[in-house]
Amino acid sequence: MNYLKPEQLRRKIRNGEFTGNTSGYCPGFVQGNLVILPEKYAIDFHQFCLNNPAPCPLLSVSKAGVYQINDLGEDIDIRTDVPEYHIFINGKLKETVGDIKHYWQDDFVTFILGCSFSFEDALIESGINIRNIEMNKNVSMYQTNIKAKSSKYFSSNYVVSMRPIKLKDVARVTQITSKFQKAHGAPLHCGDPKAIGISDLSKPDFGDSVEVRNGEVPVFWACGVTPQLAIKNAKLPFAITHVPGKMLITDKKYQEL
């Protein structure tokens, strides 16, 4: 299943046959976080992304009302091709849905942001074990005390993803992921989670908990779920995001990042 081509997996998602986490699927292809906002807020959200390129690396920005993401792949319909969507009303999560056709408006602007799932393939090819893929789990994600640079409407702290890495491999992992600035780049932090405001690794705010074994340290990357906190804080009347860990699969190879 995880060796499906991107267009094959998107078709399954569109047909409601796949609603799971996408880490480990379509190896070699770029995955993306999703934010959809009314045009009124799009310019300011674009500025929030430019202010915070580590958690919000821009891959694509649509014109208002356009739901085909042609610059990232053939026949991508953003209304149907993400496994699950969060619907936010006045900053609060209203519901989780399998498609957003009946929500779609002509003033919606779509943002696709880079995702750390894209560099997992490079790490695996270099012999680095990825625990969440090994355990068939979603990646662990946490809110931190690292403040993002605010824009007019948007402000939040960073969300980070965590992967246990053998201490001897941390330098190599940092070197590899630093090449992928559009997939969050090098780690933000390595080691003591309390130093960035995480009190308990066993209780992620998003995703699943994974064990950190002897000889390993937790390594943290900026995460594209950060905008979901910013959307909550902004209390926008309406916004749509992906469900954390359930990404848009594109036709782009990760080497193109």
C-alpha positions as CSV (number, residue, x, y, z in Angstrom):
1,M,0.0,0.0,0.0
2,N,2.7,2.5,0.9
3,Y,4.3,2.0,-2.5
4,L,1.3,3.4,-4.4
5,K,2.1,6.2,-6.8
6,P,0.8,9.6,-5.5
7,E,-2.0,9.8,-8.1
8,Q,-3.1,6.3,-7.0
9,L,-3.2,7.2,-3.3
10,R,-5.0,10.5,-4.0
11,R,-7.6,8.6,-5.9
12,K,-8.2,6.3,-3.0
13,I,-8.4,9.3,-0.7
14,R,-10.8,11.0,-3.0
15,N,-13.0,7.9,-3.1
16,G,-13.0,7.6,0.7
17,E,-10.9,4.4,0.6
18,F,-8.0,5.8,2.6
19,T,-8.3,8.2,5.6
20,G,-5.1,7.3,7.5
21,N,-1.8,9.0,8.3
22,T,0.4,9.5,5.3
23,S,3.9,9.1,6.9
24,G,5.7,6.4,5.0
25,Y,3.4,6.5,2.0
26,C,4.5,7.2,-1.5
27,P,8.2,7.1,-0.7
28,G,10.3,9.8,-2.4
29,F,7.4,12.2,-3.0
30,V,6.8,15.6,-1.3
31,Q,3.9,15.8,1.2
32,G,2.3,19.1,2.3
33,N,0.4,20.7,5.1
34,L,-2.8,22.5,4.3
35,V,-4.3,25.9,5.2
36,I,-7.4,27.3,3.5
37,L,-8.6,30.8,4.4
38,P,-11.0,33.5,3.1
39,E,-9.1,35.9,0.8
40,K,-9.5,38.7,3.4
41,Y,-6.9,36.9,5.6
42,A,-4.7,35.4,2.9
43,I,-2.2,38.3,2.5
44,D,-1.6,38.4,6.3
45,F,-1.2,34.6,6.6
46,H,1.2,34.8,3.7
47,Q,3.2,37.3,5.7
48,F,3.0,35.0,8.8
49,C,4.6,32.3,6.7
50,L,7.3,34.6,5.4
51,N,8.0,35.6,9.0
52,N,8.3,32.0,10.1
53,P,9.9,29.9,7.3
54,A,10.9,27.0,9.6
55,P,7.4,25.9,10.6
56,C,5.6,27.5,7.5
57,P,7.7,26.8,4.4
58,L,5.6,27.8,1.4
59,L,5.2,25.3,-1.4
60,S,2.2,26.7,-3.2
61,V,-0.4,29.5,-2.9
62,S,-3.5,29.4,-5.0
63,K,-5.6,32.2,-6.5
64,A,-8.9,32.8,-4.8
65,G,-11.5,30.2,-5.6
66,V,-9.1,27.8,-7.4
67,Y,-9.1,24.3,-5.9
68,Q,-6.9,22.6,-8.5
69,I,-3.2,22.6,-7.3
70,N,-1.6,22.1,-10.7
71,D,1.8,23.3,-9.7
72,L,2.2,20.3,-7.3
73,G,0.7,17.5,-9.4
74,E,-1.7,16.3,-12.0
75,D,-5.4,16.4,-11.1
76,I,-5.1,17.5,-7.5
77,D,-8.4,18.7,-6.1
78,I,-7.8,20.2,-2.7
79,R,-11.4,19.7,-1.8
80,T,-11.2,15.9,-1.8
81,D,-7.5,14.8,-2.0
82,V,-6.5,15.1,1.7
83,P,-7.4,12.2,4.0
84,E,-9.3,14.3,6.5
85,Y,-9.9,18.0,7.1
86,H,-10.4,20.2,10.2
87,I,-13.1,22.9,10.0
88,F,-12.5,25.8,12.3
89,I,-15.3,28.3,13.2
90,N,-14.3,31.4,15.2
91,G,-11.0,29.7,16.1
92,K,-12.7,26.6,17.4
93,L,-12.6,23.1,15.9
94,K,-16.1,22.5,14.7
95,E,-15.8,19.1,12.9
96,T,-13.5,16.7,11.0
97,V,-14.7,15.8,7.5
98,G,-13.6,13.6,4.6
99,D,-14.0,16.3,1.9
100,I,-14.8,20.0,1.8
101,K,-16.9,20.3,-1.4
102,H,-20.0,21.6,0.4
103,Y,-17.8,24.1,2.3
104,W,-16.0,25.5,-0.7
105,Q,-16.3,29.2,-1.4
106,D,-15.1,31.4,-4.3
107,D,-13.0,33.5,-2.0
108,F,-10.9,30.7,-0.5
109,V,-7.2,30.8,-0.9
110,T,-5.2,27.6,-0.4
111,F,-1.7,27.4,1.1
112,I,0.4,24.2,0.9
113,L,3.3,24.2,3.3
114,G,6.3,21.8,3.4
115,C,6.2,18.8,5.7
116,S,8.9,16.8,7.5
117,F,7.5,13.6,6.1
118,S,9.3,14.6,2.9
119,F,12.8,14.3,4.4
120,E,12.0,11.0,6.2
121,D,12.7,9.2,2.9
122,A,16.2,10.8,2.7
123,L,16.9,9.7,6.3
124,I,15.7,6.1,5.6
125,E,17.9,6.0,2.5
126,S,20.9,7.0,4.7
127,G,20.2,4.1,7.1
128,I,18.4,6.2,9.8
129,N,15.5,4.4,11.4
130,I,12.2,6.4,11.7
131,R,10.4,5.2,14.7
132,N,6.9,6.3,13.8
133,I,7.2,4.5,10.4
134,E,8.7,1.5,12.1
135,M,5.7,1.3,14.5
136,N,3.1,2.3,11.9
137,K,2.1,5.4,14.0
138,N,1.6,9.1,13.4
139,V,4.6,11.3,14.2
140,S,4.6,12.8,17.7
141,M,3.9,16.6,17.7
142,Y,4.1,19.0,20.6
143,Q,3.3,22.6,21.4
144,T,6.4,24.5,22.6
145,N,7.5,27.8,24.3
146,I,9.2,28.9,21.1
147,K,7.3,32.0,19.9
148,A,6.6,32.5,16.2
149,K,7.0,36.0,14.7
150,S,3.5,37.5,14.6
151,S,1.6,39.2,11.7
152,K,-1.5,41.4,12.0
153,Y,-4.0,38.5,12.6
154,F,-1.7,35.6,13.3
155,S,0.4,34.7,16.4
156,S,1.3,31.4,18.1
157,N,4.1,29.3,19.5
158,Y,5.8,26.7,17.4
159,V,4.6,23.2,17.1
160,V,7.4,20.6,16.7
161,S,7.6,17.1,15.5
162,M,9.8,14.6,17.3
163,R,11.8,11.6,16.2
164,P,14.1,9.5,18.4
165,I,17.6,9.4,16.9
166,K,20.7,7.5,18.0
167,L,23.1,9.9,19.6
168,K,25.8,8.9,17.2
169,D,23.6,9.8,14.2
170,V,22.4,13.3,15.3
171,A,25.1,15.2,13.4
172,R,24.4,13.2,10.2
173,V,20.6,13.7,10.6
174,T,21.2,17.4,11.0
175,Q,23.4,17.6,7.9
176,I,20.8,15.6,5.8
177,T,17.7,17.5,6.9
178,S,19.4,20.9,6.7
179,K,19.3,20.5,2.9
180,F,15.5,20.5,2.9
181,Q,14.5,24.0,3.9
182,K,11.1,23.5,2.3
183,A,10.5,20.6,4.6
184,H,11.4,22.4,7.8
185,G,15.2,22.0,7.4
186,A,17.5,21.1,10.3
187,P,16.3,20.3,13.8
188,L,15.3,23.2,16.1
189,H,16.3,21.3,19.2
190,C,17.9,18.1,20.4
191,G,17.7,16.6,23.9
192,D,15.9,17.8,26.9
193,P,12.3,18.5,25.9
194,K,11.7,20.7,28.9
195,A,14.1,23.3,27.4
196,I,11.4,24.1,24.8
197,G,8.4,23.8,27.1
198,I,7.5,20.1,26.6
199,S,6.8,18.5,30.0
200,D,6.0,14.9,29.0
201,L,7.1,13.2,25.8
202,S,4.6,10.4,26.4
203,K,1.7,12.9,25.9
204,P,2.0,14.6,22.5
205,D,-0.5,17.3,21.6
206,F,-1.0,15.8,18.2
207,G,-0.1,12.4,16.7
208,D,1.0,9.3,18.6
209,S,3.5,8.7,21.3
210,V,6.6,6.7,20.4
211,E,9.4,5.4,22.7
212,V,12.8,6.8,23.0
213,R,15.2,3.9,23.5
214,N,18.6,3.6,25.2
215,G,21.2,5.4,23.2
216,E,18.7,7.7,21.5
217,V,17.8,11.3,22.1
218,P,14.6,13.1,21.1
219,V,15.2,15.4,18.1
220,F,12.7,18.1,17.3
221,W,11.8,19.8,14.0
222,A,9.6,22.8,13.3
223,C,6.1,21.5,12.3
224,G,3.5,22.7,9.8
225,V,0.7,22.3,12.4
226,T,1.9,25.6,13.9
227,P,-0.6,27.5,11.7
228,Q,-3.5,25.6,13.3
229,L,-2.5,27.3,16.6
230,A,-2.3,30.6,14.9
231,I,-5.8,30.1,13.4
232,K,-7.2,29.3,16.8
233,N,-5.6,32.4,18.3
234,A,-6.8,34.6,15.5
235,K,-10.4,33.4,16.0
236,L,-11.0,33.6,12.3
237,P,-14.7,33.2,11.3
238,F,-13.8,30.3,9.1
239,A,-10.7,28.2,8.2
240,I,-9.8,24.7,7.0
241,T,-6.7,22.7,7.6
242,H,-5.6,19.1,7.2
243,V,-5.8,16.8,10.2
244,P,-2.2,16.6,11.7
245,G,-0.4,13.7,10.1
246,K,-2.8,13.4,7.2
247,M,-1.1,15.3,4.4
248,L,-1.5,16.2,0.7
249,I,0.7,13.8,-1.4
250,T,2.2,15.7,-4.3
251,D,3.8,14.5,-7.6
252,K,7.1,16.3,-6.7
253,K,10.2,14.3,-5.7
254,Y,11.7,15.3,-2.4
255,Q,15.0,16.0,-4.2
256,E,13.2,18.9,-5.9
257,L,12.7,20.7,-2.6
